[in-house]
Amino acid sequence: MPSRKIVANELAHVLRQISHPDRIRLLLKLQAGDQTVNELGDLLEISPTRVSQHLGVLRAIALVETETHGQKRVYRLAQPELALWLIDGIDFVAHRLSRASAVDIEQAKMLWRAEAVETVI
């Protein structure tokens, strides 16, 4: 039984760390491939400082990796399947999304899945 407790605690820790709307959006945007802080900030309309802070949290739990290319540091998902898992997770919370219509929910999923498919191709 201790192994279940350890795993459950670790999963809870990871879920707590990604439980910020900006972090979820960052993870989903990174499914398209390597991005810099400035690129992510522009795409998501978040200041580079905030993007860096969120990426730091995601790096600390090994969901995001970095690589340096000359003067640029790029970020990527350590496990690209994570973005697809998050998209699938929308179905589990859709009934709680009172501010979003069913059309909004399906459109968001479709757009995020399209970005994932572009990455695979």
Backbone atoms as SQL, in Angstrom:
CREATE TABLE atoms (id INTEGER PRIMARY KEY, chain TEXT, resi INTEGER, resn TEXT, atom TEXT, x REAL, y REAL, z REAL);
INSERT INTO atoms VALUES
  (1, 'A', 1, 'MET', 'N', 0.797, -1.206, 0.000),
  (2, 'A', 1, 'MET', 'CA', 0.000, 0.000, 0.000),
  (3, 'A', 1, 'MET', 'C', 0.844, 1.278, 0.000),
  (4, 'A', 2, 'PRO', 'N', 2.051, 1.284, 0.582),
  (5, 'A', 2, 'PRO', 'CA', 2.835, 2.524, 0.596),
  (6, 'A', 2, 'PRO', 'C', 3.137, 3.039, -0.812),
  (7, 'A', 3, 'SER', 'N', 3.323, 2.132, -1.791),
  (8, 'A', 3, 'SER', 'CA', 3.648, 2.596, -3.142),
  (9, 'A', 3, 'SER', 'C', 2.496, 3.411, -3.732),
  (10, 'A', 4, 'ARG', 'N', 1.269, 3.021, -3.464),
  (11, 'A', 4, 'ARG', 'CA', 0.120, 3.793, -3.956),
  (12, 'A', 4, 'ARG', 'C', 0.092, 5.182, -3.344),
  (13, 'A', 5, 'LYS', 'N', 0.411, 5.242, -2.081),
  (14, 'A', 5, 'LYS', 'CA', 0.417, 6.536, -1.401),
  (15, 'A', 5, 'LYS', 'C', 1.499, 7.440, -1.985),
  (16, 'A', 6, 'ILE', 'N', 2.675, 6.887, -2.225),
  (17, 'A', 6, 'ILE', 'CA', 3.776, 7.667, -2.803),
  (18, 'A', 6, 'ILE', 'C', 3.386, 8.191, -4.182),
  (19, 'A', 7, 'VAL', 'N', 2.843, 7.308, -5.011),
  (20, 'A', 7, 'VAL', 'CA', 2.452, 7.704, -6.364),
  (21, 'A', 7, 'VAL', 'C', 1.330, 8.735, -6.320),
  (22, 'A', 8, 'ALA', 'N', 0.348, 8.519, -5.464),
  (23, 'A', 8, 'ALA', 'CA', -0.760, 9.479, -5.349),
  (24, 'A', 8, 'ALA', 'C', -0.255, 10.846, -4.898),
  (25, 'A', 9, 'ASN', 'N', 0.667, 10.869, -3.962),
  (26, 'A', 9, 'ASN', 'CA', 1.235, 12.138, -3.499),
  (27, 'A', 9, 'ASN', 'C', 1.986, 12.848, -4.616),
  (28, 'A', 10, 'GLU', 'N', 2.760, 12.096, -5.393),
  (29, 'A', 10, 'GLU', 'CA', 3.508, 12.695, -6.500),
  (30, 'A', 10, 'GLU', 'C', 2.576, 13.230, -7.574),
  (31, 'A', 11, 'LEU', 'N', 1.555, 12.470, -7.912),
  (32, 'A', 11, 'LEU', 'CA', 0.579, 12.925, -8.907),
  (33, 'A', 11, 'LEU', 'C', -0.134, 14.183, -8.428),
  (34, 'A', 12, 'ALA', 'N', -0.509, 14.213, -7.167),
  (35, 'A', 12, 'ALA', 'CA', -1.155, 15.404, -6.607),
  (36, 'A', 12, 'ALA', 'C', -0.230, 16.616, -6.690),
  (37, 'A', 13, 'HIS', 'N', 1.051, 16.403, -6.427),
  (38, 'A', 13, 'HIS', 'CA', 2.026, 17.496, -6.505),
  (39, 'A', 13, 'HIS', 'C', 2.110, 18.047, -7.933),
  (40, 'A', 14, 'VAL', 'N', 2.202, 17.165, -8.905),
  (41, 'A', 14, 'VAL', 'CA', 2.276, 17.600, -10.310),
  (42, 'A', 14, 'VAL', 'C', 1.002, 18.329, -10.701),
  (43, 'A', 15, 'LEU', 'N', -0.136, 17.791, -10.340),
  (44, 'A', 15, 'LEU', 'CA', -1.415, 18.431, -10.702),
  (45, 'A', 15, 'LEU', 'C', -1.540, 19.812, -10.056),
  (46, 'A', 16, 'ARG', 'N', -1.068, 19.948, -8.824),
  (47, 'A', 16, 'ARG', 'CA', -1.087, 21.270, -8.178),
  (48, 'A', 16, 'ARG', 'C', -0.223, 22.265, -8.944),
  (49, 'A', 17, 'GLN', 'N', 0.923, 21.803, -9.422),
  (50, 'A', 17, 'GLN', 'CA', 1.844, 22.704, -10.112),
  (51, 'A', 17, 'GLN', 'C', 1.323, 23.144, -11.478),
  (52, 'A', 18, 'ILE', 'N', 0.546, 22.319, -12.140),
  (53, 'A', 18, 'ILE', 'CA', 0.019, 22.724, -13.455),
  (54, 'A', 18, 'ILE', 'C', -1.350, 23.383, -13.350),
  (55, 'A', 19, 'SER', 'N', -1.866, 23.507, -12.133),
  (56, 'A', 19, 'SER', 'CA', -3.228, 24.005, -11.962),
  (57, 'A', 19, 'SER', 'C', -3.327, 25.529, -12.011),
  (58, 'A', 20, 'HIS', 'N', -2.735, 26.111, -13.019),
  (59, 'A', 20, 'HIS', 'CA', -2.852, 27.549, -13.272),
  (60, 'A', 20, 'HIS', 'C', -3.206, 27.696, -14.747),
  (61, 'A', 21, 'PRO', 'N', -4.180, 28.530, -15.076),
  (62, 'A', 21, 'PRO', 'CA', -4.592, 28.657, -16.489),
  (63, 'A', 21, 'PRO', 'C', -3.431, 28.977, -17.432),
  (64, 'A', 22, 'ASP', 'N', -2.525, 29.844, -17.019),
  (65, 'A', 22, 'ASP', 'CA', -1.399, 30.190, -17.890),
  (66, 'A', 22, 'ASP', 'C', -0.471, 28.992, -18.103),
  (67, 'A', 23, 'ARG', 'N', -0.295, 28.179, -17.080),
  (68, 'A', 23, 'ARG', 'CA', 0.579, 27.009, -17.217),
  (69, 'A', 23, 'ARG', 'C', -0.052, 25.974, -18.148),
  (70, 'A', 24, 'ILE', 'N', -1.339, 25.801, -18.031),
  (71, 'A', 24, 'ILE', 'CA', -2.028, 24.870, -18.932),
  (72, 'A', 24, 'ILE', 'C', -1.909, 25.365, -20.369),
  (73, 'A', 25, 'ARG', 'N', -2.125, 26.654, -20.581),
  (74, 'A', 25, 'ARG', 'CA', -2.000, 27.216, -21.925),
  (75, 'A', 25, 'ARG', 'C', -0.563, 27.091, -22.444),
  (76, 'A', 26, 'LEU', 'N', 0.424, 27.279, -21.583),
  (77, 'A', 26, 'LEU', 'CA', 1.822, 27.103, -21.986),
  (78, 'A', 26, 'LEU', 'C', 2.087, 25.660, -22.419),
  (79, 'A', 27, 'LEU', 'N', 1.627, 24.723, -21.619),
  (80, 'A', 27, 'LEU', 'CA', 1.828, 23.320, -21.957),
  (81, 'A', 27, 'LEU', 'C', 1.179, 22.978, -23.294),
  (82, 'A', 28, 'LEU', 'N', -0.017, 23.491, -23.509),
  (83, 'A', 28, 'LEU', 'CA', -0.701, 23.209, -24.765),
  (84, 'A', 28, 'LEU', 'C', -0.016, 23.897, -25.944),
  (85, 'A', 29, 'LYS', 'N', 0.508, 25.079, -25.735),
  (86, 'A', 29, 'LYS', 'CA', 1.214, 25.784, -26.810),
  (87, 'A', 29, 'LYS', 'C', 2.535, 25.103, -27.133),
  (88, 'A', 30, 'LEU', 'N', 3.183, 24.540, -26.140),
  (89, 'A', 30, 'LEU', 'CA', 4.469, 23.871, -26.369),
  (90, 'A', 30, 'LEU', 'C', 4.337, 22.569, -27.151),
  (91, 'A', 31, 'GLN', 'N', 3.126, 22.066, -27.295),
  (92, 'A', 31, 'GLN', 'CA', 2.968, 20.859, -28.103),
  (93, 'A', 31, 'GLN', 'C', 3.323, 21.122, -29.562),
  (94, 'A', 32, 'ALA', 'N', 3.309, 22.393, -29.973),
  (95, 'A', 32, 'ALA', 'CA', 3.665, 22.746, -31.347),
  (96, 'A', 32, 'ALA', 'C', 5.173, 22.686, -31.568),
  (97, 'A', 33, 'GLY', 'N', 5.952, 22.527, -30.524),
  (98, 'A', 33, 'GLY', 'CA', 7.388, 22.419, -30.665),
  (99, 'A', 33, 'GLY', 'C', 8.132, 23.458, -29.859),
  (100, 'A', 34, 'ASP', 'N', 9.418, 23.546, -30.115),
  (101, 'A', 34, 'ASP', 'CA', 10.298, 24.448, -29.375),
  (102, 'A', 34, 'ASP', 'C', 9.840, 25.900, -29.495),
  (103, 'A', 35, 'GLN', 'N', 9.854, 26.604, -28.364),
  (104, 'A', 35, 'GLN', 'CA', 9.451, 28.009, -28.317),
  (105, 'A', 35, 'GLN', 'C', 10.356, 28.747, -27.337),
  (106, 'A', 36, 'THR', 'N', 10.594, 30.019, -27.613),
  (107, 'A', 36, 'THR', 'CA', 11.327, 30.855, -26.664),
  (108, 'A', 36, 'THR', 'C', 10.324, 31.516, -25.725),
  (109, 'A', 37, 'VAL', 'N', 10.840, 32.116, -24.672),
  (110, 'A', 37, 'VAL', 'CA', 9.990, 32.841, -23.727),
  (111, 'A', 37, 'VAL', 'C', 9.229, 33.951, -24.450),
  (112, 'A', 38, 'ASN', 'N', 9.935, 34.712, -25.281),
  (113, 'A', 38, 'ASN', 'CA', 9.282, 35.819, -25.990),
  (114, 'A', 38, 'ASN', 'C', 8.221, 35.324, -26.956),
  (115, 'A', 39, 'GLU', 'N', 8.500, 34.235, -27.654),
  (116, 'A', 39, 'GLU', 'CA', 7.500, 33.678, -28.572),
  (117, 'A', 39, 'GLU', 'C', 6.254, 33.239, -27.808),
  (118, 'A', 40, 'LEU', 'N', 6.468, 32.550, -26.711),
  (119, 'A', 40, 'LEU', 'CA', 5.327, 32.105, -25.899),
  (120, 'A', 40, 'LEU', 'C', 4.551, 33.295, -25.349),
  (121, 'A', 41, 'GLY', 'N', 5.266, 34.299, -24.871),
  (122, 'A', 41, 'GLY', 'CA', 4.605, 35.488, -24.350),
  (123, 'A', 41, 'GLY', 'C', 3.746, 36.165, -25.398),
  (124, 'A', 42, 'ASP', 'N', 4.278, 36.294, -26.603),
  (125, 'A', 42, 'ASP', 'CA', 3.518, 36.915, -27.693),
  (126, 'A', 42, 'ASP', 'C', 2.292, 36.090, -28.061),
  (127, 'A', 43, 'LEU', 'N', 2.476, 34.780, -28.188),
  (128, 'A', 43, 'LEU', 'CA', 1.371, 33.907, -28.577),
  (129, 'A', 43, 'LEU', 'C', 0.243, 33.887, -27.553),
  (130, 'A', 44, 'LEU', 'N', 0.628, 33.922, -26.285),
  (131, 'A', 44, 'LEU', 'CA', -0.368, 33.797, -25.218),
  (132, 'A', 44, 'LEU', 'C', -0.746, 35.133, -24.576),
  (133, 'A', 45, 'GLU', 'N', -0.110, 36.210, -25.056),
  (134, 'A', 45, 'GLU', 'CA', -0.362, 37.549, -24.511),
  (135, 'A', 45, 'GLU', 'C', -0.105, 37.607, -23.008),
  (136, 'A', 46, 'ILE', 'N', 1.064, 37.094, -22.637),
  (137, 'A', 46, 'ILE', 'CA', 1.533, 37.088, -21.256),
  (138, 'A', 46, 'ILE', 'C', 2.918, 37.736, -21.271),
  (139, 'A', 47, 'SER', 'N', 3.246, 38.494, -20.248),
  (140, 'A', 47, 'SER', 'CA', 4.559, 39.129, -20.208),
  (141, 'A', 47, 'SER', 'C', 5.663, 38.065, -20.144),
  (142, 'A', 48, 'PRO', 'N', 6.813, 38.342, -20.754),
  (143, 'A', 48, 'PRO', 'CA', 7.925, 37.386, -20.692),
  (144, 'A', 48, 'PRO', 'C', 8.335, 37.026, -19.266),
  (145, 'A', 49, 'THR', 'N', 8.221, 37.969, -18.362),
  (146, 'A', 49, 'THR', 'CA', 8.563, 37.694, -16.962),
  (147, 'A', 49, 'THR', 'C', 7.643, 36.613, -16.388),
  (148, 'A', 50, 'ARG', 'N', 6.352, 36.752, -16.635),
  (149, 'A', 50, 'ARG', 'CA', 5.406, 35.743, -16.136),
  (150, 'A', 50, 'ARG', 'C', 5.616, 34.401, -16.815),
  (151, 'A', 51, 'VAL', 'N', 5.876, 34.440, -18.126),
  (152, 'A', 51, 'VAL', 'CA', 6.141, 33.194, -18.846),
  (153, 'A', 51, 'VAL', 'C', 7.332, 32.487, -18.208),
  (154, 'A', 52, 'SER', 'N', 8.403, 33.221, -17.954),
  (155, 'A', 52, 'SER', 'CA', 9.604, 32.640, -17.335),
  (156, 'A', 52, 'SER', 'C', 9.299, 32.028, -15.976),
  (157, 'A', 53, 'GLN', 'N', 8.501, 32.727, -15.176),
  (158, 'A', 53, 'GLN', 'CA', 8.147, 32.204, -13.854),
  (159, 'A', 53, 'GLN', 'C', 7.370, 30.895, -13.979),
  (160, 'A', 54, 'HIS', 'N', 6.398, 30.875, -14.874),
  (161, 'A', 54, 'HIS', 'CA', 5.608, 29.648, -15.060),
  (162, 'A', 54, 'HIS', 'C', 6.466, 28.515, -15.603),
  (163, 'A', 55, 'LEU', 'N', 7.335, 28.824, -16.554),
  (164, 'A', 55, 'LEU', 'CA', 8.212, 27.789, -17.102),
  (165, 'A', 55, 'LEU', 'C', 9.161, 27.249, -16.034),
  (166, 'A', 56, 'GLY', 'N', 9.571, 28.095, -15.125),
  (167, 'A', 56, 'GLY', 'CA', 10.415, 27.648, -14.021),
  (168, 'A', 56, 'GLY', 'C', 9.723, 26.603, -13.165),
  (169, 'A', 57, 'VAL', 'N', 8.456, 26.830, -12.894),
  (170, 'A', 57, 'VAL', 'CA', 7.672, 25.851, -12.124),
  (171, 'A', 57, 'VAL', 'C', 7.560, 24.544, -12.896),
  (172, 'A', 58, 'LEU', 'N', 7.279, 24.649, -14.190),
  (173, 'A', 58, 'LEU', 'CA', 7.101, 23.449, -15.013),
  (174, 'A', 58, 'LEU', 'C', 8.427, 22.694, -15.205),
  (175, 'A', 59, 'ARG', 'N', 9.525, 23.424, -15.247),
  (176, 'A', 59, 'ARG', 'CA', 10.851, 22.782, -15.331),
  (177, 'A', 59, 'ARG', 'C', 11.171, 22.060, -14.029),
  (178, 'A', 60, 'ALA', 'N', 10.800, 22.647, -12.912),
  (179, 'A', 60, 'ALA', 'CA', 11.110, 22.057, -11.603),
  (180, 'A', 60, 'ALA', 'C', 10.457, 20.688, -11.424),
  (181, 'A', 61, 'ILE', 'N', 9.344, 20.465, -12.101),
  (182, 'A', 61, 'ILE', 'CA', 8.683, 19.156, -11.996),
  (183, 'A', 61, 'ILE', 'C', 8.903, 18.330, -13.268),
  (184, 'A', 62, 'ALA', 'N', 9.873, 18.746, -14.074),
  (185, 'A', 62, 'ALA', 'CA', 10.339, 18.003, -15.250),
  (186, 'A', 62, 'ALA', 'C', 9.288, 17.813, -16.338),
  (187, 'A', 63, 'LEU', 'N', 8.356, 18.749, -16.450),
  (188, 'A', 63, 'LEU', 'CA', 7.391, 18.690, -17.542),
  (189, 'A', 63, 'LEU', 'C', 7.894, 19.432, -18.770),
  (190, 'A', 64, 'VAL', 'N', 8.826, 20.366, -18.538),
  (191, 'A', 64, 'VAL', 'CA', 9.385, 21.185, -19.611),
  (192, 'A', 64, 'VAL', 'C', 10.907, 21.054, -19.566),
  (193, 'A', 65, 'GLU', 'N', 11.500, 20.982, -20.751),
  (194, 'A', 65, 'GLU', 'CA', 12.956, 20.924, -20.889),
  (195, 'A', 65, 'GLU', 'C', 13.429, 22.164, -21.634),
  (196, 'A', 66, 'THR', 'N', 14.698, 22.476, -21.471),
  (197, 'A', 66, 'THR', 'CA', 15.274, 23.615, -22.191),
  (198, 'A', 66, 'THR', 'C', 16.497, 23.165, -22.977),
  (199, 'A', 67, 'GLU', 'N', 16.777, 23.962, -23.984),
  (200, 'A', 67, 'GLU', 'CA', 17.981, 23.764, -24.785),
  (201, 'A', 67, 'GLU', 'C', 18.430, 25.141, -25.236),
  (202, 'A', 68, 'THR', 'N', 19.727, 25.341, -25.262),
  (203, 'A', 68, 'THR', 'CA', 20.265, 26.632, -25.681),
  (204, 'A', 68, 'THR', 'C', 20.772, 26.533, -27.111),
  (205, 'A', 69, 'HIS', 'N', 20.323, 27.484, -27.928),
  (206, 'A', 69, 'HIS', 'CA', 20.765, 27.599, -29.320),
  (207, 'A', 69, 'HIS', 'C', 21.396, 28.972, -29.465),
  (208, 'A', 70, 'GLY', 'N', 22.714, 29.045, -29.369),
  (209, 'A', 70, 'GLY', 'CA', 23.388, 30.339, -29.439),
  (210, 'A', 70, 'GLY', 'C', 22.954, 31.207, -28.276),
  (211, 'A', 71, 'GLN', 'N', 22.351, 32.331, -28.581),
  (212, 'A', 71, 'GLN', 'CA', 21.867, 33.268, -27.559),
  (213, 'A', 71, 'GLN', 'C', 20.458, 32.929, -27.076),
  (214, 'A', 72, 'LYS', 'N', 19.783, 32.017, -27.770),
  (215, 'A', 72, 'LYS', 'CA', 18.390, 31.709, -27.447),
  (216, 'A', 72, 'LYS', 'C', 18.265, 30.454, -26.599),
  (217, 'A', 73, 'ARG', 'N', 17.356, 30.498, -25.669),
  (218, 'A', 73, 'ARG', 'CA', 16.990, 29.319, -24.889),
  (219, 'A', 73, 'ARG', 'C', 15.583, 28.941, -25.334),
  (220, 'A', 74, 'VAL', 'N', 15.415, 27.700, -25.757),
  (221, 'A', 74, 'VAL', 'CA', 14.104, 27.235, -26.194),
  (222, 'A', 74, 'VAL', 'C', 13.564, 26.207, -25.201),
  (223, 'A', 75, 'TYR', 'N', 12.261, 26.151, -25.137),
  (224, 'A', 75, 'TYR', 'CA', 11.569, 25.265, -24.206),
  (225, 'A', 75, 'TYR', 'C', 10.747, 24.274, -25.013),
  (226, 'A', 76, 'ARG', 'N', 10.609, 23.070, -24.464),
  (227, 'A', 76, 'ARG', 'CA', 9.789, 22.048, -25.104),
  (228, 'A', 76, 'ARG', 'C', 9.178, 21.161, -24.029),
  (229, 'A', 77, 'LEU', 'N', 8.135, 20.449, -24.407),
  (230, 'A', 77, 'LEU', 'CA', 7.540, 19.489, -23.493),
  (231, 'A', 77, 'LEU', 'C', 8.461, 18.283, -23.358),
  (232, 'A', 78, 'ALA', 'N', 8.665, 17.848, -22.144),
  (233, 'A', 78, 'ALA', 'CA', 9.462, 16.643, -21.911),
  (234, 'A', 78, 'ALA', 'C', 8.712, 15.418, -22.424),
  (235, 'A', 79, 'GLN', 'N', 7.395, 15.440, -22.293),
  (236, 'A', 79, 'GLN', 'CA', 6.535, 14.352, -22.773),
  (237, 'A', 79, 'GLN', 'C', 5.368, 14.988, -23.533),
  (238, 'A', 80, 'PRO', 'N', 5.464, 15.069, -24.859),
  (239, 'A', 80, 'PRO', 'CA', 4.420, 15.728, -25.645),
  (240, 'A', 80, 'PRO', 'C', 3.018, 15.155, -25.443),
  (241, 'A', 81, 'GLU', 'N', 2.930, 13.887, -25.009),
  (242, 'A', 81, 'GLU', 'CA', 1.615, 13.280, -24.755),
  (243, 'A', 81, 'GLU', 'C', 0.838, 14.031, -23.677),
  (244, 'A', 82, 'LEU', 'N', 1.548, 14.770, -22.844),
  (245, 'A', 82, 'LEU', 'CA', 0.894, 15.513, -21.769),
  (246, 'A', 82, 'LEU', 'C', -0.147, 16.474, -22.321),
  (247, 'A', 83, 'ALA', 'N', 0.168, 17.151, -23.418),
  (248, 'A', 83, 'ALA', 'CA', -0.787, 18.099, -24.000),
  (249, 'A', 83, 'ALA', 'C', -2.055, 17.381, -24.441),
  (250, 'A', 84, 'LEU', 'N', -1.908, 16.222, -25.050),
  (251, 'A', 84, 'LEU', 'CA', -3.090, 15.463, -25.477),
  (252, 'A', 84, 'LEU', 'C', -3.902, 14.999, -24.277),
  (253, 'A', 85, 'TRP', 'N', -3.223, 14.621, -23.220),
  (254, 'A', 85, 'TRP', 'CA', -3.899, 14.210, -21.992),
  (255, 'A', 85, 'TRP', 'C', -4.719, 15.370, -21.420),
  (256, 'A', 86, 'LEU', 'N', -4.154, 16.573, -21.455),
  (257, 'A', 86, 'LEU', 'CA', -4.880, 17.752, -20.967),
  (258, 'A', 86, 'LEU', 'C', -6.110, 18.032, -21.818),
  (259, 'A', 87, 'ILE', 'N', -5.969, 17.903, -23.131),
  (260, 'A', 87, 'ILE', 'CA', -7.109, 18.128, -24.025),
  (261, 'A', 87, 'ILE', 'C', -8.201, 17.104, -23.726),
  (262, 'A', 88, 'ASP', 'N', -7.828, 15.849, -23.583),
  (263, 'A', 88, 'ASP', 'CA', -8.814, 14.816, -23.248),
  (264, 'A', 88, 'ASP', 'C', -9.462, 15.088, -21.898),
  (265, 'A', 89, 'GLY', 'N', -8.715, 15.680, -20.986),
  (266, 'A', 89, 'GLY', 'CA', -9.241, 15.992, -19.658),
  (267, 'A', 89, 'GLY', 'C', -10.361, 17.006, -19.662),
  (268, 'A', 90, 'ILE', 'N', -10.486, 17.762, -20.729),
  (269, 'A', 90, 'ILE', 'CA', -11.567, 18.756, -20.815),
  (270, 'A', 90, 'ILE', 'C', -12.918, 18.072, -20.680),
  (271, 'A', 91, 'ASP', 'N', -13.057, 16.871, -21.236),
  (272, 'A', 91, 'ASP', 'CA', -14.329, 16.152, -21.151),
  (273, 'A', 91, 'ASP', 'C', -14.743, 15.884, -19.710),
  (274, 'A', 92, 'PHE', 'N', -13.757, 15.717, -18.820),
  (275, 'A', 92, 'PHE', 'CA', -14.066, 15.422, -17.426),
  (276, 'A', 92, 'PHE', 'C', -14.537, 16.640, -16.649),
  (277, 'A', 93, 'VAL', 'N', -14.245, 17.819, -17.160),
  (278, 'A', 93, 'VAL', 'CA', -14.655, 19.040, -16.458),
  (279, 'A', 93, 'VAL', 'C', -15.666, 19.867, -17.250),
  (280, 'A', 94, 'ALA', 'N', -16.045, 19.399, -18.430),
  (281, 'A', 94, 'ALA', 'CA', -16.935, 20.177, -19.302),
  (282, 'A', 94, 'ALA', 'C', -18.237, 20.567, -18.598),
  (283, 'A', 95, 'HIS', 'N', -18.784, 19.686, -17.791),
  (284, 'A', 95, 'HIS', 'CA', -20.042, 19.990, -17.094),
  (285, 'A', 95, 'HIS', 'C', -19.875, 21.123, -16.077),
  (286, 'A', 96, 'ARG', 'N', -18.645, 21.431, -15.696),
  (287, 'A', 96, 'ARG', 'CA', -18.374, 22.489, -14.722),
  (288, 'A', 96, 'ARG', 'C', -18.051, 23.827, -15.379),
  (289, 'A', 97, 'LEU', 'N', -17.916, 23.837, -16.694),
  (290, 'A', 97, 'LEU', 'CA', -17.518, 25.042, -17.406),
  (291, 'A', 97, 'LEU', 'C', -18.744, 25.885, -17.743),
  (292, 'A', 98, 'SER', 'N', -19.318, 26.503, -16.741),
  (293, 'A', 98, 'SER', 'CA', -20.564, 27.246, -16.926),
  (294, 'A', 98, 'SER', 'C', -20.402, 28.479, -17.800),
  (295, 'A', 99, 'ARG', 'N', -19.200, 29.058, -17.846),
  (296, 'A', 99, 'ARG', 'CA', -18.993, 30.258, -18.657),
  (297, 'A', 99, 'ARG', 'C', -18.710, 29.928, -20.107),
  (298, 'A', 100, 'ALA', 'N', -18.475, 28.668, -20.417),
  (299, 'A', 100, 'ALA', 'CA', -18.183, 28.260, -21.785),
  (300, 'A', 100, 'ALA', 'C', -19.313, 27.396, -22.321),
  (301, 'A', 101, 'SER', 'N', -19.724, 27.679, -23.541),
  (302, 'A', 101, 'SER', 'CA', -20.772, 26.871, -24.160),
  (303, 'A', 101, 'SER', 'C', -20.165, 25.572, -24.682),
  (304, 'A', 102, 'ALA', 'N', -21.030, 24.639, -25.016),
  (305, 'A', 102, 'ALA', 'CA', -20.556, 23.371, -25.575),
  (306, 'A', 102, 'ALA', 'C', -19.779, 23.617, -26.870),
  (307, 'A', 103, 'VAL', 'N', -20.212, 24.595, -27.639),
  (308, 'A', 103, 'VAL', 'CA', -19.521, 24.938, -28.885),
  (309, 'A', 103, 'VAL', 'C', -18.122, 25.474, -28.576),
  (310, 'A', 104, 'ASP', 'N', -18.019, 26.351, -27.570),
  (311, 'A', 104, 'ASP', 'CA', -16.710, 26.889, -27.175),
  (312, 'A', 104, 'ASP', 'C', -15.758, 25.767, -26.758),
  (313, 'A', 105, 'ILE', 'N', -16.259, 24.844, -25.984),
  (314, 'A', 105, 'ILE', 'CA', -15.445, 23.737, -25.491),
  (315, 'A', 105, 'ILE', 'C', -14.952, 22.885, -26.649),
  (316, 'A', 106, 'GLU', 'N', -15.840, 22.518, -27.550),
  (317, 'A', 106, 'GLU', 'CA', -15.451, 21.690, -28.691),
  (318, 'A', 106, 'GLU', 'C', -14.489, 22.424, -29.617),
  (319, 'A', 107, 'GLN', 'N', -14.709, 23.720, -29.799),
  (320, 'A', 107, 'GLN', 'CA', -13.816, 24.493, -30.655),
  (321, 'A', 107, 'GLN', 'C', -12.402, 24.567, -30.048),
  (322, 'A', 108, 'ALA', 'N', -12.308, 24.775, -28.745),
  (323, 'A', 108, 'ALA', 'CA', -11.004, 24.823, -28.077),
  (324, 'A', 108, 'ALA', 'C', -10.286, 23.483, -28.231),
  (325, 'A', 109, 'LYS', 'N', -11.010, 22.397, -28.006),
  (326, 'A', 109, 'LYS', 'CA', -10.405, 21.078, -28.154),
  (327, 'A', 109, 'LYS', 'C', -9.935, 20.849, -29.587),
  (328, 'A', 110, 'MET', 'N', -10.752, 21.243, -30.554),
  (329, 'A', 110, 'MET', 'CA', -10.408, 21.055, -31.955),
  (330, 'A', 110, 'MET', 'C', -9.139, 21.828, -32.316),
  (331, 'A', 111, 'LEU', 'N', -9.042, 23.086, -31.860),
  (332, 'A', 111, 'LEU', 'CA', -7.865, 23.903, -32.155),
  (333, 'A', 111, 'LEU', 'C', -6.606, 23.320, -31.522),
  (334, 'A', 112, 'TRP', 'N', -6.702, 22.895, -30.251),
  (335, 'A', 112, 'TRP', 'CA', -5.541, 22.328, -29.582),
  (336, 'A', 112, 'TRP', 'C', -5.124, 21.000, -30.222),
  (337, 'A', 113, 'ARG', 'N', -6.118, 20.182, -30.598),
  (338, 'A', 113, 'ARG', 'CA', -5.781, 18.917, -31.262),
  (339, 'A', 113, 'ARG', 'C', -5.120, 19.168, -32.607),
  (340, 'A', 114, 'ALA', 'N', -5.590, 20.177, -33.334),
  (341, 'A', 114, 'ALA', 'CA', -4.999, 20.510, -34.635),
  (342, 'A', 114, 'ALA', 'C', -3.532, 20.869, -34.467),
  (343, 'A', 115, 'GLU', 'N', -3.200, 21.637, -33.437),
  (344, 'A', 115, 'GLU', 'CA', -1.803, 21.969, -33.179),
  (345, 'A', 115, 'GLU', 'C', -0.992, 20.725, -32.866),
  (346, 'A', 116, 'ALA', 'N', -1.596, 19.775, -32.173),
  (347, 'A', 116, 'ALA', 'CA', -0.890, 18.530, -31.851),
  (348, 'A', 116, 'ALA', 'C', -0.619, 17.730, -33.108),
  (349, 'A', 117, 'VAL', 'N', -1.585, 17.676, -34.013),
  (350, 'A', 117, 'VAL', 'CA', -1.417, 16.927, -35.250),
  (351, 'A', 117, 'VAL', 'C', -0.331, 17.564, -36.105),
  (352, 'A', 118, 'GLU', 'N', -0.273, 18.900, -36.152),
  (353, 'A', 118, 'GLU', 'CA', 0.763, 19.584, -36.913),
  (354, 'A', 118, 'GLU', 'C', 2.145, 19.216, -36.405),
  (355, 'A', 119, 'THR', 'N', 2.244, 18.997, -35.105),
  (356, 'A', 119, 'THR', 'CA', 3.532, 18.657, -34.494),
  (357, 'A', 119, 'THR', 'C', 3.961, 17.247, -34.895),
  (358, 'A', 120, 'VAL', 'N', 3.019, 16.342, -34.967),
  (359, 'A', 120, 'VAL', 'CA', 3.310, 14.946, -35.282),
  (360, 'A', 120, 'VAL', 'C', 3.716, 14.792, -36.738),
  (361, 'A', 121, 'ILE', 'N', 3.121, 15.569, -37.610),
  (362, 'A', 121, 'ILE', 'CA', 3.375, 15.441, -39.059),
  (363, 'A', 121, 'ILE', 'C', 4.747, 15.877, -39.436);
